[in-house]
Amino acid sequence: MLQQTSSYSLGEIGEPLRLAAERHGASILAVSDLGKLLREQGVKATHDATVVTLCFPELYSALLAADIRFAAFLPCRIAVCDRGEGVTIEALSALEFCRLLHRADLDRLVLPLETALREILDELHQHPAHPHAARHTGRFYLGATENQMNVRGSLAQRIDCKGTKIEDLAGTGQHDAAGG
């Protein structure tokens, strides 16, 4: 297990974690608030924890090409656990993937993933909370990410290369057909 502590609170760490992930070639796929999930199921949660699912597309493709069983461990997850005065940040070691699959020959292949995860955790540990950092309700807050947006029902502002708007093609407000 990779583990670090940080002076960020659970409500403050969302943006620094997103930025650190992006700097190391990852994007955030999902954020799961486990404390909230347990409370919704009627289970008393003694601590709040949030799981952040990361995607390192370039690193994953090489791992899956080498051994498809890496799919059981991907995408990587980082757990952020509230500890009152800060948080504990944990992730499963990528080198441990090889050991579990009995593929020590692939250690060199997972080393970039291991390094990226370590650097993200170290970055969050080394930078103390900024006094003007965004403060939220005490919960992990990231906001909606691009991957979480659904654009299925949206309309484009312009519908052709001439700059025509959909409103320009709308009816005149009167009945078009003569009827009869």
C-alpha positions as semicolon CSV with decimal commas, in nm:
position;residue;x (nm);y (nm);z (nm)
1;M;0,000;0,000;0,000
2;L;0,112;0,352;-0,075
3;Q;0,017;0,588;0,206
4;Q;0,061;0,957;0,287
5;T;-0,094;1,208;0,521
6;S;-0,192;1,561;0,431
7;S;-0,297;1,868;0,623
8;Y;-0,574;1,932;0,369
9;S;-0,923;1,861;0,497
10;L;-1,157;1,632;0,307
11;G;-1,339;1,939;0,175
12;E;-1,019;2,108;0,055
13;I;-0,831;1,825;-0,114
14;G;-1,050;1,783;-0,422
15;E;-0,897;2,054;-0,637
16;P;-0,532;1,990;-0,537
17;L;-0,585;1,618;-0,607
18;R;-0,732;1,692;-0,950
19;L;-0,444;1,921;-1,037
20;A;-0,181;1,673;-0,914
21;A;-0,346;1,394;-1,113
22;E;-0,349;1,604;-1,430
23;R;0,019;1,698;-1,385
24;H;0,104;1,327;-1,381
25;G;-0,105;1,232;-1,686
26;A;-0,422;1,112;-1,512
27;S;-0,783;1,216;-1,529
28;I;-1,048;1,161;-1,265
29;L;-1,318;0,920;-1,377
30;A;-1,530;0,910;-1,062
31;V;-1,553;1,028;-0,703
32;S;-1,737;0,805;-0,455
33;D;-1,831;0,935;-0,110
34;L;-1,836;0,614;0,094
35;G;-1,957;0,779;0,415
36;K;-2,258;0,925;0,236
37;L;-2,327;0,593;0,062
38;L;-2,327;0,407;0,394
39;R;-2,552;0,665;0,561
40;E;-2,799;0,638;0,271
41;Q;-2,808;0,261;0,332
42;G;-2,884;0,317;0,701
43;V;-2,537;0,215;0,821
44;K;-2,363;0,439;1,070
45;A;-2,032;0,560;0,927
46;T;-1,773;0,641;1,195
47;H;-1,535;0,811;0,948
48;D;-1,576;0,980;0,616
49;A;-1,386;0,839;0,321
50;T;-1,386;0,923;-0,046
51;V;-1,254;0,707;-0,328
52;V;-1,119;0,880;-0,636
53;T;-1,090;0,668;-0,952
54;L;-0,803;0,771;-1,178
55;C;-0,734;0,692;-1,541
56;F;-0,381;0,687;-1,686
57;P;-0,473;0,588;-2,044
58;E;-0,121;0,571;-2,185
59;L;0,010;0,363;-1,896
60;Y;-0,291;0,130;-1,891
61;S;-0,271;0,036;-2,257
62;A;0,082;-0,106;-2,216
63;L;-0,017;-0,302;-1,904
64;L;-0,327;-0,453;-2,065
65;A;-0,129;-0,545;-2,377
66;A;0,127;-0,727;-2,161
67;D;-0,129;-0,916;-1,950
68;I;-0,506;-0,865;-1,976
69;R;-0,543;-0,968;-1,610
70;F;-0,428;-0,618;-1,513
71;A;-0,789;-0,521;-1,590
72;A;-0,877;-0,653;-1,243
73;F;-0,672;-0,370;-1,087
74;L;-0,744;-0,087;-1,326
75;P;-0,845;0,191;-1,310
76;C;-0,640;0,288;-1,004
77;R;-0,814;0,425;-0,698
78;I;-0,699;0,665;-0,431
79;A;-0,877;0,655;-0,096
80;V;-0,895;0,981;0,098
81;C;-0,986;0,918;0,463
82;D;-1,079;1,192;0,708
83;R;-0,858;1,197;1,018
84;G;-0,987;1,513;1,187
85;E;-0,674;1,727;1,159
86;G;-0,617;1,624;0,798
87;V;-0,655;1,325;0,572
88;T;-0,480;1,000;0,498
89;I;-0,434;0,924;0,130
90;E;-0,387;0,562;0,022
91;A;-0,353;0,368;-0,301
92;L;-0,269;0,011;-0,392
93;S;0,088;-0,018;-0,512
94;A;0,113;-0,085;-0,886
95;L;0,413;-0,311;-0,820
96;E;0,183;-0,521;-0,604
97;F;-0,027;-0,591;-0,917
98;C;0,268;-0,782;-1,064
99;R;0,322;-0,979;-0,744
100;L;-0,044;-1,079;-0,725
101;L;-0,034;-1,194;-1,089
102;H;0,301;-1,372;-1,039
103;R;0,449;-1,156;-1,315
104;A;0,767;-1,010;-1,162
105;D;0,897;-0,985;-1,519
106;L;0,658;-0,692;-1,575
107;D;0,785;-0,479;-1,284
108;R;0,962;-0,244;-1,526
109;L;0,632;-0,196;-1,710
110;V;0,434;-0,092;-1,400
111;L;0,711;0,127;-1,263
112;P;0,585;0,444;-1,442
113;L;0,238;0,388;-1,289
114;E;0,388;0,326;-0,945
115;T;0,597;0,642;-0,979
116;A;0,299;0,853;-1,087
117;L;0,088;0,733;-0,793
118;R;0,372;0,797;-0,546
119;E;0,432;1,145;-0,685
120;I;0,063;1,237;-0,662
121;L;0,050;1,126;-0,299
122;D;0,381;1,298;-0,217
123;E;0,265;1,620;-0,380
124;L;-0,047;1,628;-0,164
125;H;0,162;1,556;0,147
126;Q;0,429;1,819;0,084
127;H;0,200;2,112;0,013
128;P;0,016;2,228;0,324
129;A;-0,334;2,361;0,290
130;H;-0,339;2,711;0,146
131;P;-0,508;2,961;0,380
132;H;-0,731;3,083;0,096
133;A;-0,816;2,737;-0,037
134;A;-1,178;2,681;-0,127
135;R;-1,365;2,557;0,175
136;H;-1,675;2,350;0,134
137;T;-1,912;2,168;0,363
138;G;-1,645;1,936;0,500
139;R;-1,704;1,685;0,223
140;F;-1,470;1,604;-0,060
141;Y;-1,561;1,844;-0,336
142;L;-1,441;1,829;-0,693
143;G;-1,739;1,960;-0,883
144;A;-1,857;1,809;-1,207
145;T;-1,580;1,692;-1,433
146;E;-1,597;1,681;-1,810
147;N;-1,641;1,303;-1,801
148;Q;-1,950;1,338;-1,582
149;M;-2,139;1,568;-1,818
150;N;-2,415;1,435;-2,042
151;V;-2,448;1,633;-2,363
152;R;-2,700;1,403;-2,528
153;G;-2,987;1,652;-2,520
154;S;-2,791;1,970;-2,583
155;L;-2,826;2,177;-2,898
156;A;-2,542;2,348;-3,072
157;Q;-2,548;2,729;-3,085
158;R;-2,481;2,726;-3,459
159;I;-2,601;2,447;-3,687
160;D;-2,398;2,510;-4,002
161;C;-2,082;2,677;-4,125
162;K;-2,277;2,995;-4,212
163;G;-2,358;3,069;-3,848
164;T;-2,728;2,984;-3,866
165;K;-2,898;2,947;-3,530
166;I;-3,172;2,694;-3,468
167;E;-3,399;2,988;-3,375
168;D;-3,352;3,131;-3,726
169;L;-3,521;2,824;-3,873
170;A;-3,811;2,824;-3,629
171;G;-4,164;2,902;-3,742
172;T;-4,306;3,252;-3,768
173;G;-4,557;3,198;-3,492
174;Q;-4,846;3,151;-3,733
175;H;-4,990;2,832;-3,870
176;D;-4,795;2,735;-4,184
177;A;-5,051;2,511;-4,354
178;A;-5,366;2,644;-4,519
179;G;-5,546;2,339;-4,387
180;G;-5,862;2,208;-4,518
